[in-house]
Amino acid sequence: MSRLFPALKRGAAVVLGNPPYADLGRRSDLAGLGRVFESLAVKPEPNAEIYPAFVEQMIRLADGGPCSGALVLPLSVACNVGAQFSKTRELISKTRGRWSFAFFDREPHALFGEDVKTRNAIVLWTRTPSDTKPVLATGPLRKWRGDSRAAMFRSLGFTVVDGDIRAGIPKIEGSLQAAALKALSMRWGRLEQVAQSIERVDLAETRDADDRTVFVGATAYNFVNVFLKPPGGVLRARQGLSEHPLHAVRCASRTDALGVFAILSSHLAYWWWHTHGDGFHVSRRFIAELPFGSEDLNGDVTGALSEHGAALWSAIKAKPVISLNRGSTSLAYTPNGHDDMRRKTDEVLADLARLEGAFVDELQQFTAHTVAATLRTHKVTATEEKETA
């Protein structure tokens, strides 16, 4: 410290930074940097990200007494599962003090304005001598419009979360979501147990699909694109189709496929995707690890979910969303506008996981505000005030 900053004998009281979003690059001291920075030791390569080392350096430079820090980082600090990012989150979870995370989407408007369209996280850290352990508090992935920018920063709030964050920092808001996250994370069942396989296929393959396959788009925004075999004539034989792969969830029966379709189309699945993802990519991991498995889809539950899935597919299959980009056609089906049908699935899933009834209302409100990109006024409960103090 004294060699780098001679005027700081005890360390910095405040550390602020917006590190470069770039690779480390080719350099001769990669091995030496790995001995200094844990986040580089796990990947001492030219394509390693620079910014995780700034998190380590912020902690290293901080005063041993009262101190605080803030970094503006890419959203990947919360949801990338690579070794560097897992190590960075492990370091955070071992560093005493109060850690707060604010997350920002790139659309409709971005944190840095229209010239720099990135998804970001603002990481805030404070530490006092009385802090004996790390306390982690998070927020939702915020979407906003330009005219609400000032209100967005004034309305930032944080919700304390428990649990291991090495696999990712959940993006939630409020005690209802925190309780639901905890309950769902403790479940053993996973959706991949219901599937015979989860593969990648081209859009062209959906024309000849059977009735036991559920397709899921690899990207999303206002809805997760989930559909069954498109009706005849939607995709014409000589039509130039998008080659971006879809996920194909292959099930043992039509009944199972309709149940899986209902689950993936639910408000709960949309919230879970936002909570664990980056608000754009839909990964195989998201589908496979949805916390409802083979022990759930049996008997009356399977019948109810299948019925809700059949009703929703009947309502949306005649209204495909067809987009043409540079001669390439893509296909989507939106469940938005069918809240009552989706709610029925939410109620079944909430009952399975023994979630509060109010959480079902919360899911619909979350989806409505997220799609509209409007700000919600988060009311802090007495429990959250106690946890935050």
C-alpha positions as CSV (number, residue, x, y, z in Angstrom):
1,M,0.0,0.0,0.0
2,S,2.7,2.5,1.0
3,R,4.6,1.9,-2.2
4,L,1.6,2.4,-4.4
5,F,0.0,5.3,-2.4
6,P,2.6,6.8,-0.1
7,A,0.0,9.3,1.4
8,L,-2.3,6.5,2.5
9,K,-0.7,5.0,5.6
10,R,-3.7,3.0,6.7
11,G,-5.5,2.4,3.4
12,A,-8.2,4.3,1.6
13,A,-11.4,5.2,3.4
14,V,-13.3,5.2,0.0
15,V,-12.5,3.3,-3.2
16,L,-14.4,4.0,-6.4
17,G,-13.9,2.4,-9.7
18,N,-15.3,1.6,-13.2
19,P,-12.7,-0.9,-14.4
20,P,-12.3,-1.7,-18.1
21,Y,-14.5,-4.4,-19.5
22,A,-11.8,-6.1,-21.4
23,D,-9.6,-9.2,-21.6
24,L,-6.2,-9.2,-19.8
25,G,-4.4,-9.7,-23.0
26,R,-1.0,-11.3,-23.8
27,R,1.6,-10.3,-21.2
28,S,4.7,-11.9,-19.7
29,D,3.6,-11.6,-16.1
30,L,0.5,-13.8,-16.2
31,A,1.9,-16.3,-13.7
32,G,3.0,-13.5,-11.3
33,L,-0.5,-11.9,-11.5
34,G,-2.0,-15.3,-10.6
35,R,0.0,-15.3,-7.4
36,V,-1.4,-11.9,-6.4
37,F,-5.0,-12.2,-7.6
38,E,-7.2,-15.3,-6.9
39,S,-9.5,-14.4,-9.8
40,L,-6.6,-14.6,-12.2
41,A,-5.0,-17.7,-10.6
42,V,-8.0,-19.8,-11.8
43,K,-7.5,-18.5,-15.3
44,P,-4.0,-17.2,-16.0
45,E,-4.7,-16.7,-19.7
46,P,-4.8,-13.8,-22.2
47,N,-8.6,-14.0,-22.5
48,A,-9.2,-13.7,-18.7
49,E,-11.4,-10.8,-17.7
50,I,-9.6,-7.8,-16.0
51,Y,-12.4,-6.5,-13.8
52,P,-12.6,-9.3,-11.2
53,A,-9.1,-8.3,-10.1
54,F,-10.4,-4.8,-9.4
55,V,-12.8,-6.3,-6.8
56,E,-9.9,-7.9,-5.1
57,Q,-7.9,-4.7,-5.3
58,M,-10.7,-2.7,-3.8
59,I,-10.7,-4.9,-0.8
60,R,-6.9,-4.9,-0.5
61,L,-6.7,-1.1,-0.7
62,A,-9.4,-0.4,1.8
63,D,-8.7,0.9,5.3
64,G,-8.7,-1.7,8.0
65,G,-11.2,0.5,10.0
66,P,-14.3,2.1,8.6
67,C,-14.3,2.0,4.8
68,S,-16.5,1.8,1.8
69,G,-16.2,1.0,-1.9
70,A,-18.2,1.1,-5.1
71,L,-17.5,-0.5,-8.5
72,V,-19.5,-0.4,-11.7
73,L,-19.1,-3.8,-13.3
74,P,-20.6,-5.9,-16.0
75,L,-23.7,-8.0,-15.1
76,S,-21.6,-11.1,-15.5
77,V,-20.3,-10.6,-11.9
78,A,-23.8,-11.9,-10.8
79,C,-24.6,-14.6,-13.3
80,N,-21.5,-15.9,-15.3
81,V,-20.7,-19.4,-14.1
82,G,-17.0,-19.3,-15.2
83,A,-14.2,-20.0,-12.8
84,Q,-13.2,-16.3,-12.5
85,F,-16.6,-15.1,-11.6
86,S,-17.3,-17.9,-9.2
87,K,-14.0,-17.2,-7.4
88,T,-14.9,-13.5,-7.2
89,R,-18.3,-14.2,-5.7
90,E,-16.6,-16.6,-3.2
91,L,-14.2,-13.9,-2.2
92,I,-17.1,-11.5,-1.7
93,S,-18.9,-14.0,0.4
94,K,-15.9,-14.4,2.7
95,T,-15.2,-10.6,3.1
96,R,-16.9,-9.1,6.1
97,G,-19.0,-6.0,5.7
98,R,-22.2,-5.0,4.0
99,W,-22.4,-5.9,0.2
100,S,-25.2,-4.5,-1.9
101,F,-25.8,-5.2,-5.6
102,A,-27.9,-3.1,-7.9
103,F,-28.5,-4.6,-11.4
104,F,-29.4,-2.7,-14.6
105,D,-30.6,-4.0,-17.9
106,R,-29.5,-2.4,-21.3
107,E,-33.1,-1.9,-22.6
108,P,-35.1,0.2,-23.0
109,H,-32.4,2.5,-21.7
110,A,-28.9,1.7,-20.4
111,L,-27.0,2.8,-17.3
112,F,-24.4,4.7,-19.4
113,G,-26.9,6.1,-21.9
114,E,-27.6,5.2,-25.4
115,D,-24.0,5.2,-26.6
116,V,-22.9,2.4,-24.3
117,K,-25.5,-0.4,-24.3
118,T,-24.3,-2.8,-21.6
119,R,-25.9,-4.7,-18.7
120,N,-24.3,-3.5,-15.5
121,A,-24.0,-4.1,-11.8
122,I,-23.1,-1.5,-9.2
123,V,-21.4,-3.2,-6.3
124,L,-21.5,-1.3,-3.0
125,W,-19.4,-2.3,0.0
126,T,-19.1,-0.8,3.5
127,R,-17.2,-2.2,6.5
128,T,-16.9,-1.0,10.1
129,P,-14.8,-2.5,12.9
130,S,-17.9,-4.0,14.4
131,D,-18.8,-6.1,11.3
132,T,-17.9,-9.7,12.0
133,K,-19.3,-11.3,8.8
134,P,-20.5,-10.5,5.3
135,V,-24.1,-9.4,4.8
136,L,-25.3,-9.7,1.2
137,A,-28.2,-7.6,-0.1
138,T,-29.5,-7.6,-3.7
139,G,-32.1,-6.1,-6.0
140,P,-33.9,-6.9,-9.2
141,L,-32.7,-6.6,-12.7
142,R,-34.0,-3.0,-13.3
143,K,-35.5,-2.0,-16.6
144,W,-36.5,1.6,-17.1
145,R,-37.3,4.3,-19.6
146,G,-35.4,7.6,-19.9
147,D,-38.0,9.7,-18.3
148,S,-37.7,7.7,-15.1
149,R,-34.0,7.7,-14.7
150,A,-33.8,10.1,-11.8
151,A,-36.6,8.2,-10.0
152,M,-34.8,4.9,-10.5
153,F,-31.7,6.0,-8.6
154,R,-33.8,7.5,-5.8
155,S,-35.8,4.3,-5.5
156,L,-33.0,1.8,-5.2
157,G,-33.6,-0.7,-2.4
158,F,-31.9,-3.9,-1.4
159,T,-33.1,-7.2,0.0
160,V,-30.9,-9.4,2.2
161,V,-30.3,-12.9,0.9
162,D,-28.8,-16.0,2.4
163,G,-27.1,-18.9,0.8
164,D,-24.1,-19.7,-1.3
165,I,-23.5,-17.2,-4.1
166,R,-20.6,-18.9,-5.8
167,A,-23.0,-20.1,-8.6
168,G,-24.6,-16.6,-8.9
169,I,-26.1,-13.7,-7.1
170,P,-29.9,-13.8,-7.2
171,K,-31.7,-10.7,-8.5
172,I,-34.8,-10.3,-6.3
173,E,-36.8,-7.6,-4.5
174,G,-38.7,-7.8,-1.3
175,S,-39.4,-10.4,1.5
176,L,-41.9,-12.4,-0.6
177,Q,-39.4,-13.0,-3.3
178,A,-36.6,-13.8,-0.8
179,A,-38.8,-16.4,1.0
180,A,-39.8,-17.9,-2.3
181,L,-36.2,-18.1,-3.5
182,K,-35.1,-19.8,-0.3
183,A,-38.0,-22.4,-0.5
184,L,-37.4,-23.1,-4.2
185,S,-33.7,-23.4,-3.8
186,M,-34.1,-26.1,-1.2
187,R,-36.1,-28.4,-3.4
188,W,-34.5,-31.5,-4.8
189,G,-36.6,-31.9,-8.0
190,R,-35.4,-30.5,-11.3
191,L,-37.2,-30.2,-14.6
192,E,-34.6,-32.2,-16.4
193,Q,-35.9,-35.2,-14.5
194,V,-39.1,-34.9,-16.5
195,A,-37.3,-34.7,-19.9
196,Q,-35.9,-37.6,-21.8
197,S,-33.3,-35.1,-23.2
198,I,-32.7,-31.4,-23.7
199,E,-31.1,-30.8,-27.1
200,R,-30.3,-28.0,-29.5
201,V,-32.2,-28.0,-32.8
202,D,-32.8,-25.6,-35.7
203,L,-36.1,-23.9,-36.3
204,A,-36.6,-26.0,-39.5
205,E,-36.7,-29.2,-37.4
206,T,-39.9,-28.0,-35.6
207,R,-41.9,-28.6,-38.7
208,D,-41.5,-32.4,-38.4
209,A,-41.6,-32.5,-34.6
210,D,-43.7,-35.0,-32.6
211,D,-46.3,-34.0,-30.0
212,R,-43.9,-34.8,-27.1
213,T,-41.4,-32.0,-27.7
214,V,-41.3,-28.5,-26.2
215,F,-39.2,-25.8,-27.9
216,V,-37.6,-22.9,-26.0
217,G,-35.9,-20.0,-27.6
218,A,-32.3,-19.4,-26.7
219,T,-32.9,-15.7,-26.0
220,A,-35.8,-13.8,-24.4
221,Y,-36.8,-10.4,-23.2
222,N,-40.5,-9.7,-22.3
223,F,-41.3,-13.4,-22.4
224,V,-39.6,-16.7,-22.6
225,N,-40.4,-18.1,-26.0
226,V,-41.9,-21.6,-25.4
227,F,-44.0,-23.5,-28.0
228,L,-45.0,-26.9,-29.3
229,K,-45.0,-28.1,-32.9
230,P,-46.2,-25.1,-34.9
231,P,-49.5,-25.6,-36.8
232,G,-49.1,-26.5,-40.5
233,G,-48.5,-23.6,-42.8
234,V,-46.8,-21.3,-40.2
235,L,-43.3,-22.2,-41.6
236,R,-43.4,-22.6,-45.3
237,A,-41.2,-25.2,-47.1
238,R,-39.1,-22.7,-49.0
239,Q,-38.9,-20.1,-46.4
240,G,-35.5,-19.0,-45.2
241,L,-35.5,-19.8,-41.5
242,S,-33.3,-18.6,-38.7
243,E,-30.4,-20.9,-37.9
244,H,-30.1,-19.8,-34.3
245,P,-30.6,-23.0,-32.3
246,L,-33.6,-23.6,-30.1
247,H,-33.7,-25.8,-27.0
248,A,-35.8,-29.0,-27.6
249,V,-37.1,-30.6,-24.4
250,R,-38.1,-34.1,-25.4
251,C,-40.7,-35.7,-23.0
252,A,-42.1,-39.2,-22.6
253,S,-45.7,-38.3,-23.4
254,R,-47.9,-35.5,-24.8
255,T,-49.2,-35.1,-21.2
256,D,-45.7,-34.5,-19.9
257,A,-45.0,-32.1,-22.7
258,L,-48.0,-30.0,-22.0
259,G,-47.1,-29.9,-18.3
260,V,-43.5,-28.8,-19.2
261,F,-44.9,-26.2,-21.6
262,A,-47.2,-24.8,-18.8
263,I,-44.3,-24.6,-16.3
264,L,-41.9,-22.9,-18.7
265,S,-44.7,-20.4,-19.8
266,S,-45.6,-19.5,-16.2
267,H,-45.0,-16.2,-14.5
268,L,-42.9,-18.1,-12.0
269,A,-40.5,-19.4,-14.7
270,Y,-40.2,-15.9,-16.1
271,W,-39.3,-14.6,-12.6
272,W,-36.9,-17.5,-12.0
273,W,-35.2,-16.7,-15.3
274,H,-34.7,-13.1,-14.3
275,T,-33.6,-14.0,-10.9
276,H,-30.7,-16.2,-12.1
277,G,-30.0,-15.1,-15.6
278,D,-28.8,-12.0,-17.5
279,G,-32.2,-10.9,-18.8
280,F,-31.4,-12.0,-22.4
281,H,-29.9,-15.5,-22.8
282,V,-32.0,-18.6,-22.0
283,S,-29.6,-21.4,-21.1
284,R,-30.0,-25.1,-21.0
285,R,-29.1,-24.8,-17.3
286,F,-32.1,-22.5,-16.7
287,I,-34.5,-25.1,-18.2
288,A,-32.8,-28.1,-16.6
289,E,-32.6,-26.6,-13.1
290,L,-36.1,-25.3,-12.7
291,P,-37.0,-26.7,-9.3
292,F,-39.9,-28.9,-10.3
293,G,-39.1,-32.5,-11.0
294,S,-40.5,-36.0,-11.6
295,E,-41.9,-36.3,-8.1
296,D,-44.1,-33.3,-8.9
297,L,-45.4,-34.2,-12.3
298,N,-47.6,-37.2,-11.4
299,G,-51.2,-37.9,-10.7
300,D,-53.5,-34.9,-10.3
301,V,-50.7,-32.4,-10.6
302,T,-49.7,-33.7,-14.0
303,G,-53.3,-33.6,-15.1
304,A,-53.8,-30.0,-13.9
305,L,-50.6,-28.7,-15.5
306,S,-51.3,-30.6,-18.7
307,E,-54.8,-29.0,-18.8
308,H,-53.4,-25.5,-18.2
309,G,-50.7,-26.1,-20.8
310,A,-53.3,-27.3,-23.4
311,A,-55.5,-24.3,-22.8
312,L,-52.6,-21.8,-23.1
313,W,-51.2,-23.4,-26.3
314,S,-54.7,-23.4,-27.8
315,A,-55.0,-19.7,-27.1
316,I,-51.6,-18.6,-28.5
317,K,-50.8,-21.1,-31.3
318,A,-52.9,-19.2,-33.8
319,K,-51.0,-16.0,-33.2
320,P,-47.3,-16.6,-34.0
321,V,-44.9,-13.8,-33.8
322,I,-42.9,-14.0,-37.1
323,S,-39.9,-11.7,-37.6
324,L,-37.8,-11.3,-40.7
325,N,-34.2,-10.2,-40.4
326,R,-32.0,-10.1,-43.5
327,G,-34.1,-12.7,-45.2
328,S,-34.1,-15.0,-42.2
329,T,-37.4,-15.8,-40.5
330,S,-37.7,-16.4,-36.7
331,L,-40.7,-17.7,-34.8
332,A,-42.0,-17.0,-31.3
333,Y,-45.2,-17.4,-29.3
334,T,-45.9,-15.0,-26.5
335,P,-47.9,-15.9,-23.4
336,N,-48.3,-12.3,-22.5
337,G,-52.0,-11.2,-22.3
338,H,-53.0,-14.6,-20.9
339,D,-52.4,-13.8,-17.2
340,D,-55.3,-15.8,-15.9
341,M,-54.1,-19.0,-17.6
342,R,-50.6,-18.5,-16.5
343,R,-51.8,-17.8,-13.0
344,K,-53.4,-21.2,-12.8
345,T,-50.0,-22.8,-13.4
346,D,-48.4,-20.4,-10.8
347,E,-51.0,-21.5,-8.3
348,V,-50.2,-25.2,-8.9
349,L,-46.4,-24.6,-8.6
350,A,-46.8,-22.4,-5.5
351,D,-48.8,-25.1,-3.8
352,L,-46.2,-27.7,-4.7
353,A,-43.4,-25.6,-3.2
354,R,-45.6,-24.4,-0.3
355,L,-45.1,-20.7,-1.2
356,E,-47.3,-18.0,0.2
357,G,-50.5,-17.2,-1.7
358,A,-49.4,-13.5,-1.9
359,F,-46.4,-14.6,-3.9
360,V,-48.7,-15.6,-6.8
361,D,-49.9,-12.0,-6.9
362,E,-46.3,-10.8,-6.7
363,L,-45.4,-12.8,-9.7
364,Q,-48.1,-11.2,-11.9
365,Q,-47.1,-7.7,-10.7
366,F,-43.4,-8.5,-11.3
367,T,-44.1,-9.6,-14.9
368,A,-46.4,-6.6,-15.6
369,H,-43.8,-4.1,-14.4
370,T,-40.9,-5.8,-16.1
371,V,-42.7,-6.0,-19.4
372,A,-43.8,-2.3,-19.2
373,A,-40.3,-1.3,-17.9
374,T,-41.8,0.8,-15.1
375,L,-40.5,1.3,-11.6
376,R,-42.0,-0.3,-8.6
377,T,-42.1,1.3,-5.2
378,H,-40.7,-1.3,-2.9
379,K,-42.2,-1.2,0.6
380,V,-39.7,-2.2,3.1
381,T,-41.1,-4.6,5.7
382,A,-40.3,-4.6,9.4
383,T,-38.3,-7.8,8.9
384,E,-36.2,-6.2,6.1
385,E,-35.6,-3.1,8.2
386,K,-34.3,-5.4,11.0
387,E,-32.1,-7.3,8.6
388,T,-30.7,-4.2,7.0
389,A,-29.9,-2.5,10.3
